[in-house]
Amino acid sequence: MTFSDYDPLKKKVFQILDPEGVMVNPREEPKIPKETLIKMYETMTLGRLADIKAIQFQRQGRLLTYAPNIGQEAAQIGPMAATTKQDWLVLAFREFNAMLYKGVTLEQYFLYWYGNEAGSHFDDDVKVLPVNVPIGSQISHAAGIAYAAKIQKKDEVVIAYIGDGGTSHGEFHEGLNFGSVLNVPMIVIIQNNQWAISTPRAKATKAEILAQKAIGYGIPGIQVDGNDVLAMYVATLEAIKWIKAGKGPVLIEAITYRIGPHTTSDNPKIYRTDEEVALWETKDPLKRFKQYLLEKKIITEASDEALNKTYNQLILDTFKKVESSGLVPLEDIFNYTYEHLTPQLKAQYEQLKQESEDNQ
């Protein structure tokens, strides 16, 4: 594929597998090693199962407010499989599968949503930034890292994620404008999951498609079937080639869907229909990829059943470990915002410390 073939004004969506897992664009089928295909599928499976369990844990009062990822696995795993270890992942807060693929552990992820900041401390060789909740600021972070890589002549590509609603925020524009002007090695992936909390995509912007926002920055933009893991892989690989040729950033719009709520504090039944959700469930990225791998005889129903059983137990064991980790030290709540505690923070710390001692 080439970016000119899928110029956003042509309104063509790049796809390789249809919702049934059938090859509809065989010329573009990537030659991915078997072990990589297995890793992609296993990570998608672990992400899906852990996501389901995380929602259950939250409903049981064992986890804080949680942002589900169900339905968006392919939009994350495809791009990560196209990267190398030295490339960066700069995320928002719904990129669980991408984090897993890049080396963040399940325990670290659960720790974060459990309210323990140790979950933001990844291994030294894992080039993943912590969860970023302020909408849009991750694009500026990505542009800065990419600019640093360019100055230092490092062979690194930075991939940043943002939601469809996030493209209406100022830092989306500022980060992309900065990156395009300075020709930095950055890919921005819009996870267009159709809803910015309760605001539908159509009401968030007058742009017919989000990929066309790339035109204003003088960079390529492409719409990709975000539930097709192979298409996301190929599009990202093409973007990396573009960047390695010194041509600057690329914008990818992954058309996908948020099957669950925005977070566990949200009730999507208030603003969208069951029929809409049911339609998108037929486009499930995990089922699509599974069918492809079954046809290729890379997995079997028996191996998939065993994988699900193994991962379900792993998830339960991991969460028990997280729950047994205990409370974080009181001072950790205060120590990491400023180099030195402000007078107000010192007073708050002393007050809470005294209250804690009085209650013991």
Secondary structure, DSSP 8 states (H G I E B T S, - for coil): --GGGG-GGGT-EE-SB-TTS-BS-GGG-----HHHHHHHHHHHHHHHHHHHHHHHHHHTTSS-S----TT-HHHHHHHHHTS-TTSEEE--SS-HHHHHHTT--HHHHHHHHHT-GGGG---TT--B-----STTHHHHHHHHHHHHHHHTT----EEEEEETGGGGSHHHHHHHHHHHHTT-SEEEEEEE-SEETTEEHHHH-S-SSGGGGGGGGTS-EEEEETT-HHHHHHHHHHHHHHHHTT---EEEEEE----S-SSTT--GGGTS-HHHHHHHHTT-HHHHHHHHHHHTTSS-HHHHHHHHHHHHHHHHHHHHHHHTT----GGGGTTTSSSS--HHHHHHHHHHHHHHHHT-
